[in-house]
Amino acid sequence: MEKPYLIPIEDGLGNPFEERHYYKIYNDGGHYVGTRVVRSKGKRPPKRPAQTAFDIAFDSLYFQAVKQGLKNDAMADFIQAGLEKLYPASSTLRKYILEKIDKKQRNLWKRIKRFRRKANMYRWNYFVTFTYDPKKHTAESFRKKLRKCLSNLHTRRGWKYMGVFEEGGENGTLHFHALLYVPKDEMIGRIIEKNEYSLKRRKRYTRYGNTFFDENFGMSDFQELNPILLKRGGTIKYLIKYIVKTGEKIVYSRGIPAEICKEIADSDIAGTFLNFVTKYVLFDDVIDWERDIKNYGKMQRLRL
């Protein structure tokens, strides 16, 4: 969607009569959408209270229920049975469990919304899967060393990543699925085509393994992405499926904005719609990825 033709002003200062406001802007997968920034005079939210032993027990049972695919009453029954083995029965226990489950579900929705916005905002060039070799790692050492490796690549070579660990696959081993951005000429190792046989699918398949990750961790698969494939190929939905399925925390590198804050002129707005608050759909050329998004986190720190 292109902006309508505007007559340029000679002094280059823009239209002095045109109002400009600051907006929080995110990408919904199709367009950039903004909400107007309004200064808040409210107090800061209170600090989150420390977890009790009861809360920790609930969380453990909740994640076990998620991994078993339990929902609604079945999930509540499972958690209640587990808690009653540890603590005396209470008339308010069921109410507490239902409230906590509801809170967990709302928090999950917020995490997924944040994940979607980060995924849509950045320009990813690979969808990757890493699987560890039991001869080289345990599940715990794989988690720790892969995260450390990716963190170092982020710091030293400018890589960006966001993904989730998942236990499953053909052998029930631990995998890490992620979106990856590798700047030009900053790839390590070599990506080579490998033809292998899948016992689960009972047929041969092709993967594009990275020699560095294959040698140090076990097996890797680098699938090239472009903006169209990312939005229409189901990659984001694929990752969200694992977030919901496992309850695992999402692993992010720094510097991936879910939204940006930018001053926008009225002429940059293509239309509006109401979704709890008024939202503004921007013309496609208002936001430039290189200028406004790529180094957004770094620019914000420099301003501070």
Secondary structure, 3 states (H helix, E strand, C coil): CCCCCCCCCCCCCCCCCCCEEEEEEEECCCCEEEEECCCCCCCCCCCCCCCCHHHHHHHHHHHHHHHCCCCHHHHHHHHHHHHHHHCCCCCCHHHHHHHHHHHHHHHHHHHHHHHHHHHHHCCCCEEEEEEECCCCCCHHHHHHHHHHHHHHHHHHHCCEEEEEEEEECCCCEEEEEEEEECCCCCCCCCEEEEEEEECCCCEEEEEEEEHHHHHHCEEEEEEECCHHHHHHCCHHHHHHHHHHHHCCCCEECCCCCCCEEEEEEHHHEEEEEECCCEEEEECCCCCCHHHHHCCHHHHHHHHC
